[in-house]
Amino acid sequence: KGKKQAKAASKEIKQTAVLGAGIMGGGIAYQSAVKGTPVIMKDIAQPALDLGLAEAAKILGKGMQRGKVDAAKMAATLNNIVPTLEYSAMKDADLVIEAVVENPNVKGIVLKETEEVVADDTIICSNTSTISINQLAKSLQKPERFCGMHFFNPVHKMPLVEIIRGEKTSDATISAVVAATLKMGKTPIVVNDCPGFLVNRVLFPYFAGFSKLVLDGADFVAVDKVMEKVFGWPMGPAYLLDVVGMDTADHASGVMAEGIPQRMQKIDNDPVTCLYRAERLGQKNGKGFYNFG
Ligand code: NAD
């Protein structure tokens, strides 16, 4: 068994596939491509694929302006991203990273359909932020080849990737995903499956504490200033919530409160929920705690 695992662990990822060309899928495809691994980017709609490609071109364009990327690198990176609407295009992928909408039913279907087209030893990961890896693994015939691979937004800037080990994930799968993460220029940490994994388990109780402060009458701008300028964090909680998005934050805090009720409760009139209901989603639609011009 040990020998078999060692062989699988050395499985080189020569081709990646990403399901979903949204904020995260597009970012993950760019990251794979820029580090030299060709990537199939699959979505269900052509406009979504166009947006994913445009985002990659935008990041590269900024790199060119700063003199960090030349025309050859830009062309090679864009050539490495192959957009598709067909599952069959992923048939030779060594690693598939699912980054479709955060809905367990949709993800379950997509994972099942993926397993039907890829090879027996293809590794399958999910970029889910809040859904249990053990739950998603139930959609697969071979759950040992599956784990979480949780990137952070924006993918090209955030170094961390949480690799989430499910109950049935094999050591070989974890080793191969750790190697693939390093090849993508990111820093992997391996964690067990639990609500919030590591980062969100720390972050969301912090957001809940911030919400309570605001409800107690604190000025969110003043809180941000203290956390940034005096405490030294790169941004305060209100600004960070604007970056994360009120829809994502509201959903994730509900999942966290349900998953670890002994540590975190959903608060009545939570400012995050109120902003979400008022369609102040944060940076993504130009207004959240702050207004973005
Ligand atoms: P998004 O809405 O920007 O993109 C989702 C994409 O999936 C869309 O382009 C949509 O067309 C596509 N899609 C939907 N159904 C599909 C299907 N059946 N097959 C292929 N593509 C399909 O969402 P996002 O913010 O990129 O989030 C994607 C995943 O990443 C979610 O699981 C989310 O929890 C996770 N995540 C998001 C963030 C973040 O900050 N946005 C951070 C970490 C993880």
Residues whose N, C-alpha, C, O or C-beta is under 5 A from the ligand:
A	BS01	NAD	L19 G20 A21 G22 I23 M24 G25 K42 D43 I44 A48 A99 V100 V101 E102 V110 N127 T128 S129 F151 F152 N153 V244
